[in-house]
């Protein structure tokens, strides 16, 4: 588990990184944006607050820690997150499986 939880930016954040845009019990991850290296609750929060466009993580950098579990603060690499089975490997908290529909906003997914 991470010793110091990274700060997460977002609109109307709760303690587990849910934001104004995604508030289900499973919406507990934040993503470190490639463009600025800052964790945001979602792309919509980034769009509203960052003042620049989202840049996707190239597949060659998917070993970098870029996904934060909002329950325990564990930082996962993109590869770890995608292989997690929609569950935090550190604390077992369930992640939203619907997030896979948004991978292309954050990760340069090749067909």
N, C-alpha and C positions, 0 to 999 in steps of 0.2 A: 504494500500500500504506500502511496505517496506520502511523504512527511508533511509537505506544505501544499495545500490544495491551490492549484492555479486559479486566478481570478477569471470569472466568466462575465462577459458583457451580454446584455440583452434587455429586452423591454418587459417589465413586470415580472422579473425573475423570482422564482421561489428558491428555497434552500437546496433543491435537487436539480436545478438548472432548467426547470420548465419555464416557458416564456408565454407571452401574450398570444403567440401563434400556435404553439403546440403544448397542450396542458393535460394530456391523458396520463394516467398513472405510469405508463411505460415510456413517456417522453423524458428520459433522464440522462441523455448524453449531451455533451457540448462538443463542438468541433473546433480545433485550432485551424484558423484560416491560413492557407498557404501564403496569401498575399501580404499579410501583416503579422503573422505569428501570434495572434490573439485568439483566445477561445471565445466563441459566440454560441449562444443557445441554438441559433438556426441562421440560415441564409437571409431570411427576412429581417431578423434583428441586425445582422451585419449590414444589409442594404440600407436600413434606416439610420444606423449609427456611425458607420465607418467612413463614409464619404468617398469610397472607391469600390470598384467591382470585385466580386469574388474571383479568385484564381484557383483552379483545381490542382490538386496534388497529382503530379505525374506518377505513374506506376513505379518508376525507378526509386521513388522516395516513400513508398508505402511501409517501410520499416521504421519510419520516424514516429515518435509518439504524437498523436494528433486527435485522439478521441478520449474524452474524459467521462468517467462514470460519475453521475451527479449524486449517487448514493454514498459511495465510499471514497471518491476522489482519485481512484486508480486511473493512470494514464495508459492508454493502449495504443499500440501502433495501428495503422489502418489495416494491415494484414491480420493482426490479432482480433480486431473488432469484426472484420468480415468473416473470420473463422470461428467466432465466439458462439454461434448458435443462438444469437440474440439473448445472451446472458453474460453478465460480468464475470470473468474468470476469477476475480479476486473476492467478490462478495456474494455472487449468485443472483443479484438483482436482475430482473427481466428487462430487456431492451425492446423497443417497439420494432417488430419485424417489418412494418410498413416503411421504415426508414430506408430500406433497400431501394424503394422507388425513387429516392432522392439522391442516391449515390452520385449520379452524373453532375449534380450541382457542386459537389465537393471533391470528388475523385475522378481523375481522367480514366474512365472505364473504357477499355477497348473491346470491340465486339469479338 
